[in-house]
Amino acid sequence: MGRTLRPLGVLATLTTVALTLAACGDSGPGEIAKTAASYSITASATPPATSSTTPAPHARKAKAKAKVVRTVAKRIRVPWGIAELPSGKVLVGSRDDATIYRLNVKKDRRRKVGKVAASVSNVGVGGEAGLLGLAISPHFATDHRVYVYFSTRKDNRIGWMTYRHGRLSRPHVILSGIPHGVHHNGGRLAFGPDGMLYAGTGETMIKSLAQKKSSLGGKILRMTPAGKPAPGNPFGTLVYTYGHRNVEGLAFDPSGRLWASEFGDHTADELNLIKAGHDYGWPATQGKTSNPKYTSPVAQWGTSVDSPSGIAYAHGAIWMAALNGERLWRIPIHGAKAGKPRAFLTHRYGRLRSVLALGPHRLLVTTSNRDGRAVAHRGDDRVLLVKVR
């Protein structure tokens, strides 16, 4: 059976356990959370001069809701990357076997369309490498490219695959040498409204990499579709921001602001508003800081209730998947500021990994119960269709 509608007694037990276990989800086994704080909101960074600070229309009027409509796909080994094609079909990648499927959301059908043969997984040792992020080229109508973030035995790489006649080609690598480790491989990809490709990376549990501007680890990278440093990057390199621990969530709002989720270490998981050239503090700090050298998050959580991976913007809010917290967070966005978060689907479907917005009122949310950190149930892992407002 699936994870829906757990008995209240079991929920109470799981909640108690969750407050004592490590909640960094992808932060390595054996970590013990030192806080049970649920969340806090901090002052946000000043928005870009070109961005509007007007809240999304009707974002505050209706009471927020999130309801699972149905399961679109089952039995995918750790569905990680997820992206919508212009046709409305959806591509989803399995982290552990490097297979990419095409989903027909209307008919709840899936079809294998490709495999990233060079991708490997170290899941046997509790690892987090494999086939990670997916992103659709903004010029897909002419170039037919699907961008992928994947692991080899030595590094993490970004490349593109052509999608024609329902099949994906082998990957063409545009960037290699991203640090690779058992944990903290980052992996999320997103194209911005500027046409540039953004990638979140991890510091592979080598903390010093986050502050080294010469390293691609512990960063948000910004590049051209060919993998070159994007024009206007703050350091003239691929590095857009630094001081990150492990970034697995990237999303743009309608005003073009970039938001990112980040795993904390025992103390505070984060939602950050990303500004070019800023230092987000790891390993010197996590969560809110008074040190002017570092940029504070706009919202933070105790690690036992979060462990954030994928995020998406929909209907005036950032929707954030929580692994150890086993819930879907809604964080209302008012311009460049975050409102009070609210949790949905708590402990009903297990660990949640990725979120994709299908318009303003529908999300696809993937579970992550076969990632070596939970007990998988029959039918795991799943892609869930969620109606929100």
C-alpha positions as CSV (number, residue, x, y, z in Angstrom):
1,M,0.0,0.0,0.0
2,G,1.0,3.7,-0.4
3,R,1.8,6.2,2.3
4,T,-1.5,8.0,2.3
5,L,-3.7,8.3,5.4
6,R,-1.3,6.8,8.0
7,P,-3.0,6.0,11.3
8,L,-2.8,8.8,13.8
9,G,-0.8,6.7,16.3
10,V,1.8,6.1,13.6
11,L,1.9,9.8,12.7
12,A,2.5,10.7,16.3
13,T,5.4,8.2,16.5
14,L,6.9,9.4,13.3
15,T,6.7,13.0,14.3
16,T,8.5,12.3,17.5
17,V,11.2,10.4,15.7
18,A,11.5,13.2,13.1
19,L,12.3,15.7,15.8
20,T,15.3,13.7,16.9
21,L,16.8,12.4,13.7
22,A,19.1,14.3,11.4
23,A,17.0,16.2,9.0
24,C,19.4,17.3,6.4
25,G,18.0,14.5,4.3
26,D,21.0,14.4,1.9
27,S,23.5,15.4,4.5
28,G,24.9,12.0,5.4
29,P,23.8,9.3,7.8
30,G,24.0,9.6,11.5
31,E,23.5,13.4,11.9
32,I,21.4,14.4,14.9
33,A,19.3,17.6,14.7
34,K,20.1,20.1,17.4
35,T,16.9,22.1,17.0
36,A,13.2,21.4,16.8
37,A,12.3,25.0,15.8
38,S,9.8,24.9,13.0
39,Y,10.6,28.1,11.0
40,S,11.4,31.8,11.2
41,I,11.2,34.6,8.7
42,T,14.0,37.1,8.2
43,A,14.4,40.4,6.3
44,S,14.9,39.8,2.6
45,A,17.5,41.2,0.3
46,T,16.7,44.3,-1.8
47,P,15.1,43.2,-5.1
48,P,16.8,44.0,-8.4
49,A,16.0,47.5,-9.6
50,T,14.4,46.0,-12.7
51,S,12.0,43.8,-10.7
52,S,8.5,44.7,-9.6
53,T,7.7,44.4,-5.9
54,T,3.9,44.1,-6.5
55,P,2.5,40.9,-4.9
56,A,1.0,38.3,-7.2
57,P,-2.7,39.1,-7.8
58,H,-5.2,37.4,-5.5
59,A,-2.3,35.7,-3.7
60,R,-3.6,36.7,-0.3
61,K,-7.4,36.5,-0.8
62,A,-8.1,32.8,-0.9
63,K,-7.2,30.4,1.9
64,A,-4.2,28.3,0.8
65,K,-4.8,24.6,0.0
66,A,-2.9,21.7,-1.5
67,K,-4.6,18.5,-2.3
68,V,-3.3,15.4,-4.1
69,V,-5.6,14.7,-7.1
70,R,-4.0,11.4,-8.1
71,T,-0.8,9.5,-8.7
72,V,0.5,10.1,-12.3
73,A,3.3,7.5,-12.2
74,K,4.6,4.8,-9.9
75,R,7.6,2.7,-9.3
76,I,10.3,5.1,-10.5
77,R,13.6,4.8,-8.6
78,V,14.1,8.2,-7.0
79,P,12.5,10.6,-9.5
80,W,14.8,13.7,-9.3
81,G,14.9,15.9,-12.3
82,I,11.5,17.0,-13.8
83,A,10.7,19.4,-16.6
84,E,7.7,20.2,-18.8
85,L,8.0,20.0,-22.6
86,P,6.2,22.7,-24.8
87,S,3.7,20.0,-25.7
88,G,2.6,19.7,-22.1
89,K,4.2,16.3,-21.7
90,V,6.6,16.0,-18.8
91,L,10.1,14.5,-18.6
92,V,11.2,12.9,-15.3
93,G,14.5,11.3,-14.6
94,S,15.4,8.4,-12.3
95,R,18.4,9.3,-10.2
96,D,19.5,5.8,-9.5
97,D,19.2,4.1,-12.9
98,A,19.7,7.2,-15.1
99,T,16.5,6.5,-17.1
100,I,14.4,9.4,-18.4
101,Y,10.6,8.9,-18.8
102,R,8.0,10.9,-20.7
103,L,4.8,11.3,-18.7
104,N,1.4,12.0,-20.1
105,V,-0.2,13.7,-17.2
106,K,-3.7,13.7,-18.6
107,K,-3.7,9.9,-19.2
108,D,-1.4,8.8,-16.4
109,R,0.9,7.1,-18.8
110,R,4.7,6.9,-19.0
111,R,7.2,5.9,-21.6
112,K,11.0,5.4,-21.5
113,V,12.6,7.9,-23.8
114,G,16.3,7.8,-23.0
115,K,19.1,6.9,-20.6
116,V,22.3,8.8,-19.6
117,A,24.7,5.9,-20.0
118,A,27.6,7.8,-18.4
119,S,25.6,8.4,-15.2
120,V,26.5,6.3,-12.1
121,S,24.9,6.1,-8.6
122,N,26.7,5.5,-5.3
123,V,23.4,4.8,-3.6
124,G,24.9,1.6,-2.3
125,V,26.8,3.6,0.2
126,G,24.0,6.0,1.0
127,G,25.2,8.3,-1.8
128,E,23.4,11.0,-3.7
129,A,25.0,11.0,-7.2
130,G,23.4,9.9,-10.4
131,L,21.0,11.5,-12.9
132,L,19.9,14.8,-11.2
133,G,18.5,17.9,-12.7
134,L,16.6,18.4,-16.0
135,A,15.8,21.6,-17.9
136,I,14.2,22.3,-21.3
137,S,16.0,24.7,-23.6
138,P,14.2,28.0,-24.1
139,H,14.8,27.5,-27.8
140,F,13.4,23.9,-27.8
141,A,11.3,24.5,-30.9
142,T,14.4,24.9,-33.0
143,D,17.2,23.1,-31.0
144,H,15.2,20.3,-29.4
145,R,17.6,20.2,-26.4
146,V,17.0,18.8,-22.9
147,Y,19.7,19.8,-20.4
148,V,20.9,17.3,-17.8
149,Y,23.0,17.3,-14.7
150,F,24.6,14.0,-14.1
151,S,27.4,12.2,-12.3
152,T,30.4,10.2,-13.5
153,R,32.8,8.3,-11.3
154,K,35.0,11.4,-11.1
155,D,32.8,14.5,-11.3
156,N,29.4,16.0,-12.0
157,R,28.6,17.3,-15.4
158,I,26.1,19.3,-17.4
159,G,25.2,18.5,-20.9
160,W,22.3,18.5,-23.4
161,M,20.5,15.7,-25.2
162,T,18.4,16.2,-28.4
163,Y,14.8,15.0,-28.2
164,R,13.3,14.0,-31.5
165,H,10.6,11.5,-32.5
166,G,10.1,10.5,-28.8
167,R,13.7,9.6,-28.1
168,L,16.7,11.3,-26.4
169,S,20.2,11.2,-27.9
170,R,23.4,10.6,-25.9
171,P,24.5,13.6,-23.8
172,H,26.8,16.3,-25.2
173,V,28.8,17.6,-22.3
174,I,29.1,21.4,-22.0
175,L,30.6,21.6,-18.5
176,S,32.6,19.0,-16.5
177,G,34.7,19.2,-13.3
178,I,31.9,20.0,-10.9
179,P,33.0,18.4,-7.6
180,H,31.5,15.0,-6.9
181,G,31.1,13.2,-3.7
182,V,29.0,10.7,-1.8
183,H,26.9,13.6,-0.4
184,H,26.1,17.2,-1.4
185,N,26.2,17.0,-5.2
186,G,23.6,19.8,-5.8
187,G,22.1,19.1,-9.2
188,R,19.2,21.4,-9.9
189,L,19.0,23.2,-13.3
190,A,16.8,26.1,-14.4
191,F,16.7,28.5,-17.3
192,G,16.2,32.1,-16.3
193,P,14.2,34.7,-18.1
194,D,17.5,36.0,-19.4
195,G,18.0,32.8,-21.4
196,M,20.9,31.7,-19.3
197,L,21.2,28.3,-17.5
198,Y,21.5,28.3,-13.8
199,A,22.8,25.3,-11.8
200,G,22.9,24.6,-8.0
201,T,26.0,22.7,-6.8
202,G,27.1,21.2,-3.5
203,E,30.4,21.4,-1.6
204,T,30.6,17.5,-1.4
205,M,31.1,17.8,2.4
206,I,34.4,19.7,1.8
207,K,33.3,22.9,3.5
208,S,36.2,25.0,2.2
209,L,35.0,24.6,-1.4
210,A,32.0,26.8,-0.7
211,Q,34.2,29.9,-0.2
212,K,36.7,29.2,-2.9
213,K,35.6,31.2,-6.0
214,S,37.9,29.0,-8.1
215,S,35.9,26.0,-7.3
216,L,32.5,25.0,-8.8
217,G,31.4,23.4,-5.6
218,G,29.0,25.1,-3.2
219,K,27.9,27.6,-5.8
220,I,25.1,28.7,-8.0
221,L,26.5,28.8,-11.5
222,R,25.2,31.0,-14.4
223,M,26.2,30.0,-17.9
224,T,25.2,30.4,-21.6
225,P,23.5,27.4,-23.2
226,A,26.9,26.4,-24.5
227,G,28.3,26.2,-20.9
228,K,30.4,29.4,-21.0
229,P,30.4,32.1,-18.3
230,A,27.3,34.2,-18.8
231,P,27.7,37.9,-19.7
232,G,27.6,40.1,-16.6
233,N,28.6,37.4,-14.1
234,P,30.1,39.1,-11.1
235,F,33.5,37.5,-11.2
236,G,33.9,36.9,-14.9
237,T,33.6,33.1,-14.4
238,L,30.7,30.7,-14.1
239,V,30.2,31.5,-10.4
240,Y,27.1,33.6,-9.7
241,T,26.9,33.2,-5.9
242,Y,29.0,31.3,-3.4
243,G,29.0,30.2,0.2
244,H,26.4,27.5,-0.3
245,R,26.3,24.1,1.3
246,N,24.1,22.1,-1.0
247,V,21.6,23.7,-3.4
248,E,18.9,21.4,-4.8
249,G,16.1,23.9,-5.5
250,L,16.0,26.8,-8.0
251,A,12.9,28.7,-9.1
252,F,12.2,32.1,-10.8
253,D,9.1,34.1,-9.9
254,P,7.1,36.2,-12.4
255,S,9.3,39.2,-11.7
256,G,12.5,37.4,-12.6
257,R,13.8,36.9,-9.1
258,L,15.7,33.7,-8.4
259,W,15.0,31.7,-5.3
260,A,17.0,28.8,-4.0
261,S,16.6,26.2,-1.3
262,E,19.6,25.1,0.8
263,F,20.3,22.3,3.2
264,G,21.6,23.4,6.6
265,D,23.8,21.4,9.0
266,H,21.8,20.5,12.1
267,T,20.6,24.1,12.7
268,A,18.8,25.8,9.9
269,D,17.6,24.9,6.4
270,E,17.1,28.0,4.2
271,L,15.1,29.7,1.4
272,N,17.3,32.3,-0.2
273,L,16.7,35.2,-2.5
274,I,19.7,35.0,-4.9
275,K,21.6,38.2,-5.8
276,A,24.7,38.2,-8.1
277,G,28.0,38.1,-6.3
278,H,26.6,37.5,-2.8
279,D,28.2,35.2,-0.2
280,Y,25.5,33.1,1.5
281,G,27.8,32.3,4.4
282,W,28.6,28.6,4.5
283,P,30.5,27.3,6.4
284,A,30.9,30.4,8.7
285,T,27.2,30.7,9.2
286,Q,23.8,29.1,8.5
287,G,20.4,30.7,8.9
288,K,20.0,34.3,9.8
289,T,23.2,36.2,10.5
290,S,24.1,39.8,11.7
291,N,27.4,39.6,9.9
292,P,27.2,42.1,7.0
293,K,29.6,39.9,4.9
294,Y,27.0,37.3,4.5
295,T,23.4,37.3,3.0
296,S,20.7,36.0,5.3
297,P,17.9,33.7,4.1
298,V,14.4,35.1,3.7
299,A,13.0,32.1,5.6
300,Q,14.5,29.3,7.6
301,W,13.4,26.1,9.3
302,G,14.7,23.7,11.9
303,T,16.2,20.8,10.0
304,S,13.9,18.2,11.5
305,V,10.9,19.6,9.7
306,D,12.5,20.4,6.4
307,S,15.6,19.2,4.5
308,P,14.6,21.0,1.4
309,S,15.1,19.8,-2.2
310,G,13.1,21.0,-5.2
311,I,11.1,24.2,-5.3
312,A,8.6,25.8,-7.7
313,Y,6.7,29.1,-7.9
314,A,2.9,28.9,-8.3
315,H,0.0,31.2,-7.3
316,G,2.0,33.7,-5.3
317,A,4.2,31.3,-3.4
318,I,7.2,29.2,-3.4
319,W,6.3,25.5,-2.9
320,M,9.2,23.6,-1.3
321,A,9.5,19.8,-1.1
322,A,10.9,18.5,2.3
323,L,12.7,15.2,2.6
324,N,13.2,14.5,6.3
325,G,10.2,16.7,7.1
326,E,8.0,14.7,4.8
327,R,5.9,17.7,3.8
328,L,5.2,20.3,1.1
329,W,5.9,23.8,2.3
330,R,4.1,26.9,1.0
331,I,5.9,30.1,1.5
332,P,4.0,33.2,0.3
333,I,6.1,35.7,-1.6
334,H,5.3,39.4,-1.4
335,G,7.7,41.1,-3.7
336,A,11.1,40.2,-2.4
337,K,9.8,39.2,1.0
338,A,8.6,35.9,2.4
339,G,5.4,35.5,4.4
340,K,4.6,32.9,7.0
341,P,5.2,29.3,5.7
342,R,2.5,26.6,6.0
343,A,3.0,22.9,5.6
344,F,0.8,20.5,3.6
345,L,0.8,16.7,3.0
346,T,2.7,16.2,6.2
347,H,3.8,12.5,6.7
348,R,1.2,11.3,4.1
349,Y,3.5,10.4,1.2
350,G,6.9,10.1,2.8
351,R,10.0,12.0,1.6
352,L,9.2,14.6,-1.0
353,R,12.0,15.5,-3.6
354,S,11.0,17.7,-6.6
355,V,8.3,20.2,-7.5
356,L,7.2,21.3,-11.0
357,A,4.5,23.9,-11.5
358,L,2.0,23.2,-14.3
359,G,0.4,26.6,-14.4
360,P,-0.7,28.5,-11.3
361,H,-2.9,25.9,-9.7
362,R,-1.3,22.5,-10.4
363,L,2.0,21.0,-9.2
364,L,3.8,17.7,-9.9
365,V,5.5,16.5,-6.7
366,T,7.8,13.5,-6.6
367,T,8.5,11.2,-3.6
368,S,11.9,10.0,-2.6
369,N,11.3,6.9,-0.5
370,R,13.7,4.7,-2.4
371,D,16.8,6.9,-1.8
372,G,18.2,4.8,1.0
373,R,16.9,7.1,3.8
374,A,13.4,5.6,4.3
375,V,11.3,2.4,4.1
376,A,9.9,2.2,0.6
377,H,6.3,1.1,0.2
378,R,4.6,-0.7,-2.6
379,G,4.3,1.7,-5.6
380,D,7.2,4.0,-4.5
381,D,8.5,6.2,-5.9
382,R,5.6,8.3,-7.2
383,V,4.8,11.4,-9.2
384,L,1.8,13.1,-7.6
385,L,-0.5,15.6,-9.2
386,V,-1.4,18.3,-6.6
387,K,-4.0,21.0,-6.9
388,V,-3.1,24.2,-5.1
389,R,-4.4,27.6,-4.4
